[in-house]
Amino acid sequence: QVQLVESGGGLVQAGGSLRLSCAASGRTFSLDVMGWFRQAPGKEREFVAGVGWSGGAPYYRDSMKGRFTISRDNAKSTVYLQMNTLKVEDTAVYYCAARSRTGPVATPGLYDYWGQGTQVTVSS
């Protein structure tokens, strides 16, 4: 099986930056895609960004493109989410996810493994 552990969340003022990390362990050789999702209070979980382990361009939700950057380190089995120019509306619990199947990258139900989540709070 695969285990995912997120870190890097916290409190930041609007306009600031944070970098989230997700370390994968276990049968990581079976993974094809890793991504980030977020869920704000009273809202459904939404896609943030995703990237394949074997290469290819990353995918972003339109509202995050240009501010957020997803990257990976295959040797460390770790994926990162660099978040810049943070806005109050970015406040949410951010989840790392991984999957071994193909399909739409923005669909939460297609991911096999999830981390515990890390809270990101952006103040005005």
N, C-alpha and C positions, 0 to 999 in steps of 0.2 A: 504494500500500500504506500501512499504518499502522504506526507504531512507538510503543512504549510504554516509558517510562523511570520506574522507581520510585525514591523516595528517602525518607529519614526514619527508617529502621530503626536499631537500636542496642541497647544494654544498658540496662535499667531495672529498678529494684527493684519488687517486688510492691506494688501500690497506686498506682504512678506512672502517668504518661501519655506517649503518643507520638502524633505526627501523621504519617501517611504521605501522600506525594504521588505522583501519577502523571500525567506530562505526555504528551499524545498529539500526534503530528505526522504529516504526510502527508495522506492522503485521509480526514480526520476527518469530513467531511460525510456519509460513507456509514454512520457508526456510529449505532446506535439505543440500545444499552445498554452501560454500563461497570460493572465490578464488581471485587470483591476476593475472592481465595481464599487459603487457607493450607495448608501441608503440614508436618507435624511428622515427625521421624525415625521410620521404621517405620510410618507411617500414610498413608492415601490423602489426596489433595487434597480439601479440603472448602470449601464455599461460606461466605463471611463476610457480604458485603453487596453489593447491586447497586442501580443507579439508572438511569432513562432520561434521555436528554439533553433530550427534549421536555417532561418533567414527570412527574407522578405520584408517588405515595408510594414511598419506598425500601423495599427488602426486606432482612431480617436473619435470620440463623440465631438460633434461640431463645436459645442460650447467650450470644450477644453483644448481644442487644437490651437497651437501657438503659445499656450501657457503651460501645458503639461507635456512631459516627455517620458516615454517608457523605454527602458533599456534592459539588457540582460547580460549576465556573466555566466556562461556555460560551465566554466571551470568551478565556480562557486555554487552552481545551481541556484542562483539568486536573480530575482527580477526587481527593478527599481521603478519608482514613479517620482520624478522630479516635478514639483508643483511650484510655479512662479506666479507672481501677480495675483495672489489669492484674493477671493472675494467672499463676502459674508455668505452668499448662497452656495459656496463650496463646502460649508459645514455639513459633515456627515460622518458616519462610520464607513471606513474604507476597507474593503475586503480583497484579499488576494485569492485568485482562483486558477485552477489548472485543469486541463482535459487532454484526452488521448484521441478524441474523435474529431472529425471535420464537420463543418457547418457554419452557420452565421456566428460571427465572433461576439455579437452583442446580445446573444440569448443566454441568460443565466442558467436555464435548464439543461444546456448542453455541456456544462462544466461538471467534472467528476469530483473534484476536491476543492475545499474551501478552508481558508484560515479563520481565525477567531475574530478578526477585525481590529482595527485601530482607530480611535476617535481623532478626528481633525476638527478643531473649532477655530473659526476665523471671526475675530471681533472687529467692530467698526472703529 
